[in-house]
Amino acid sequence: MDTEEKEDIKLNWQWEISPAKSWFKMGLIDLYAYRGLILRFVRRDLIASYQQTIIGPIWIFLQPLFTTLIYLIVFGNFAKVSTDDTPKILFYMSGTIIWTFFFDNISGTMYTFITNAHIFNKVYFPRLVVPVSNIITQSVRLSIQLVLFIIIFLYYYIFFDKFQLSISLFLIPFLILLTATFALGSGLLIAVFTARYRDIDTFFQYILRLGMFITPVVFPSTIVPQKYQFLFWLNPLTPIIETFRSVFFHQNAIQYNYLLIATAEAIFLLILGLILFKRREVEVMDII
Amino acid sequence: MDNVILKAENISKYYKLGVIGTRSFKEDLQGFWKKAFRISGNEKINPNNTNNSSNELWALKDISFEIMQGDVVGFVGKNGAGKSTLLKILSRITLPTTGTIKGMGRIASLLEVGTGFHAELTGRENIFLNGQILGMHKKEILLKFDEIVAFSGIERFLDTPVKRYSSGMYVRLAFAIAAHLDPEILIIDEVLAVGDSDFQKKCLGKMKQVSAEEGKTVLFVSHNSQALKNLCNKAIHLEKGRLIDIGSTQDIITNYLKNEQDQPLKKVYNDPDEAPGNSNIRIKKLEVIPKYVDNSKIIDIRTPLTIQFEFWYLPSENIDLGVSMSLNTVMGDCIFDVDSIAQPFQKGLVKGQCTIPGNLLNNGSYTISLIFIRNTSSAIFELEECLSFDVEDFRENTAWYGDWPGAIRPKFKVLLEQENL
């Protein structure tokens, strides 16, 4: 075979498997090709989680409602934590649904390899499909919960003439996207490391549980002492939840500078997470 | 079709053994430190300079091969030869340590049936779920949906969660989906080991159809040499991570089985004092002499076997000596027990033999035991499992590759006759 022919054949290969890895691949194009599978996983998770229940998907409403009620009783009535003059139910609910959205996203992502090892060991598809489908599943839940939130909000708006609606409502989709970005980015990073050392998973579970108390979920950020304010606002979830509340309740002005920092942090984490995840996604299977 | 569809070059796979924990963390840190500050040069992992440390394993070493479009390739080798690792690399589940594989077209792998099945979901939902996990598009599944359901035979249970399925139904549904995959290259690992015999037959038929009629390329690992022989046109023999041979299935399988059957068929003891026995009997020689059919050098179900034994006879009194020989399966079931006529012998060497005709034993592993008997009543020496051999399967003109039932497999004629009306 002469060289020309050889070259010709070489050009025809459609794929290649080799140990070489690139530092700059995030696998986003692959992901688009697998959009069907992503949606299938979303469907699976939504259907499966309410199988053999009596009220089925109504749980999506009830979960944040119960949590809100418990916070309302414990923090609102027993501990009498300030809610910045916002109706308590709306205050706790806004914190709860965003925190739950973040928590479910990050914990779904960080266990990607461990909970899907049996599938990853038998079939190839871009591993990123799993965390991304989880994010979409959680977004569906969040949207339903937001509807509930808005119904309660409208009740106060109409009957108590409490709030005014403003153009800043357009920030809400951005806030959701930002939360998802932050959760996915940090979740991917943790996933890569937990696969090798399980301590990291235990450690982060602990951090996550504490996380709720360095995030204004059950209290407003105004009660944090002045000298800790800067650190407190560096947590991307602080500007996210505070902006969310400002958009609806207008108690405090939106802190755009911190929102910008949060965006930078989330994007940085996401890019780092995507790169490391892509680089390690196959190797991880040898050690899990 | 003479196009190379897949080409593997110098594939090696390295595994680090041992537990991951505090110690490996320390090693990781050391490695990181070295890398960061380039303390020692590039210590590249290389299959050729292994220092045979007990801590590492080369599951594959320097494997290269080419596969043509339309080939059905069987991978043979003992457990641990690297077959599964190779399939995993080809399926992109794990990366090779060195080497590259290049290929064309969609590749789908079936290392297991029913991957990703969700117990809570119905059969219908799982067809879509599993199909998409295996790489099918939703449209494709919709198009083939009725066919899949018909193939699986679970129409009535389509809207029942699969956790309520019997294991047979579960596997049938799973295979039905897999059988309707339509990739250019299909990788299959031992899936024939599942399901009842009827279903196995259906699956093998489907595989044959896929490769012969649709010109698909199939890579196939199985321990069922009959299935390999009948389905594959090419085979690759792996041993201890190395590629031993590649070529026509018939040759490769024959060589592989010969290798497998390399257990000694002959035992000779020259020194009576060291030979097995007692004060009455000392064994000199034990041998299985096969009369190979068509020069294959493989003992298969057609092969007549002569069992020969020689012993030093050292009687302390005058007795009638008889020898009984039994053939047992490795599971310990006795297939038959035959004995000689009891008669007096002089002190000295005694020879015995017994021929097991061809077409009597079923395929399997067998052992021979001998009992030396005094006056047809009591044993003076028992020699258990003194010889062992494997009998391979052999079939012609059949599309059925499942296990042939029965303790023995004689070739009695079954006659059919057309009765006139």
Interface residues (C-beta under 8 A of the other chain):
Chain A: I9 N12 W13 Q14 W15 E16 I17 S18 P19 G36 L37 R40 R43 R44 I47 A48 Q51 Q52 H118 I119 F120 N121 K122 V123 Y124 F125 R196 Y197 V282 E283 M285 D286 I287
Chain B: V4 K7 Y15 I20 F25 D28 I89 L90 S91 R92 I93 T94 L95 P96 T97 T98 G99 T100 I101 K102 G103 M104 G105 I107 S109 L111 E112 T115 G116 H118 E120 L121 E125 F128 L129 Q132 I133 L134 G135 H137 K138 P161
